[in-house]
Amino acid sequence: MLPLKLTVPKEITMTKKIILASTSKYRQALLKRVGIAAECVRPDYDETPVEGLKPAELVAYHAQNKAQAVVQKRMALDALVIGSDQGLVFGDALIGKPGTVERAVEQLMRFAGNQCELVTALYVYDTCAKKAWTHTDVTVLKFAALDERAIRAYVAWDMPLDCAGSFKIESRGPELFDAVVTQDPTAIEGLPLMALCRILRTIT
């Protein structure tokens, strides 16, 4: 039997300009994976915690405000602005990016043998129609009971210092887990492409 050949479009054609409210290389790579051409704009937004919001609500709040910060920069432009944010929920706490090797090791040592939730929020705003679409993905992560030596070896290899939760699922991150339960694997990498593509299909 001959192998099935699939033709994948090089670029999703949109009548509107698409702007990603982020300069994250991970999110840029995800958009390119499905052929979405987007301008990347750094949002002028301070991700300060907001009292009264649960961790998942705070992630969604940041995704919306990142997008709206870019909308304010480009008010006259007819565009779709994509905002996204991500955080790891451990207990009742929202865990961010480690920033240093020691903090990455410390985070992963805390997670070892435990279960966390990775929350990834998506916010898409149409600047002309003044309409917004939202989506929040929750992935359950069951961390393996690794010792410090194994964790330090992983951190030294992947250097996940700019990743929420201190891991890169697209690289050697899977060795940290016993199980990962998700509806969209791309959400773990920083942007839920299934939800994004579904939203874009309703607009085109």
C-alpha positions, 0 to 999 in steps of 0.5 A: 500500500502506497503511503498517503500524501497530505498537502498542507497549505503554506499559509492560512489566508486571512483578509485581516492582518494578524498580530501576535501580542507577544515576542515569544519565540515559542508562540511564533514557531507555533503560528508558523507550524500551521501557516499563520503569518503574524506580526509580533508586537511586544505588549506594554503590559505589567503582569502584576498579580490581581487580588481576588482572582483565582490562578486560572482567572489570572492567566485569562486576565493577562492574556486579555490585557496583553492583547488589549495593550497592543490594540491600544498601540494599533487603534486605527488598524483593522486586525485580529490581535492574539493574546495568550498567557500561561501558568502552572498551578500547584496547589493554590499557587500560580508558578511562573518562569524560573529565570535561573537554574537554581529556581528551575531545579527548586520548582521541579523538586517541588513538583516531583511525584506530584500533580499540577495543572498547566493553564493556557489562555487564549484571547483573540480580538477583532479591532474592527468588529470590536468582538472577542473570542476566548479559550482556556486550556487546562492540562493535567501534568503528573510529574515523575518522582525524580531525584535532584540529580536527574532534575539537574541533568534535565535543567542543564540540558534544556535550560527551561528558564523562560518556561512556566513550570521549568520544562520544555515539552517539545524537547526533553521535557517528557522525561519529567512526567509519568502522564500528561492529560490534555485536549491540545498538545500545542497548548502545553507549548504556549498557544492552543492552536486547535482553539485558535484555528477554530476561532479563525475559521469562524472569522474567515 
